[in-house]
Amino acid sequence: MSTPINTIAGLGDLTLGAQESTNVATDLTNAGSDFGSLIQGIGAALAATQQKLTETSAETTSTLAQTLVDVIAVQETIYDDGGTVTGSKSFVQKLPLLSLIDPVFYQYPLVKVQARFVVSDIATDTSSKSSSSSSSVGLGLSFSSNPFSLGGGGSAGFSSQSTNLATQTDQASAIGQIRMFARIEPQPGLGVPKPTQVIIGPSLSLVAGEIKDAVDTDGTPFRTMSALIQLRNKDGQPISGKAISIETDGIPWSFTPAGASTTGASGPDAGNVSILLKRSFPAPPEGAPPLDKSPIQVAVSFRHGVVGGGGTVTF
């Protein structure tokens, strides 16, 4: 008996889908590049706008400077010998309209930009896997014996096939935002000088006098300084019989002679008030360092009506 067997089998795998995945980083990079381009565009727009604002202000200023109008260049106020306003006088002349109107130069001192964006990335990967196999078997059989003979044969075969399908999804997202804020306001430090104010009337001045060191009746050393306060009219002439308010910063003073609280009537004292400032140096307590007798500065202020003055003496 012979039994030939022939087997044929074929197996194979095949990938049908290409694998894919998300890449949000690339999208974010592109968004950042777009945001940079937006910033660049905003900067260029602001520069162009600022240039136009400046050009407009410059043209307005030029027009105002070339337009002449009658304005008060100097305002003169006149006082009498008692410090009372008796009149005023205005000096009018042609001046540019720029003297009355301040041109405004605008600027962008602050610009804020903020971005908001949404990046969403979805990737889908579908893969297919197929397998197949087949087999066949052949069989022969013979038997001989006189006077009989017997023979036969047969064959059998089988096959199989399978397919697997898989799907994979990858999703990622990112969110941001953008916001812009700009403020425009006038530039500080720009303006036009105001007209000069001139006051014509009495004047007060301080003249420092003699300094003396002496000892009081109780043995306390002291130092004095005489001073003249002069009241003059607009022509420089003395004004007599006027009271003057006097203040010092902590140093006692008195009229000389005592009670002469108004300006002198005639002679060398005409228009003058004489005062005496005094510094005392009492003996320090036992064991204490000696008093400092070095000269100091003393501020003296005085006023007659609306006219005031002041000065500093050292003694």
Secondary structure, 3 states (H helix, E strand, C coil): CCCCCCCCCCCCCCCCCCCCCCCHHHHHHHHHHHHHHHHHHHHHHHHHHHHHHHHHHHHHHHHHHHCEEEEEEEEEEEECCCCCEEEEEEEEEEEEHHHCCCCCCEEEEEEEEEEEEEEEEEEEEEEEEEEEEEEEEEEEEEEEECCEEEEEEEEEEEEEEEEEEEEEEEEEEEEEEEEEEEEEEECCCCCCCCCEEEEECCEEEEEEEEEEEEECCCCCEEEEEEEEEEEECCCCCECCCCECEEEECCCCEEECCCCCCECECCHHHECEEEEEEEEECCCCCCCCCCCCCCCCEEEEEEEECCEEEEEEEEC
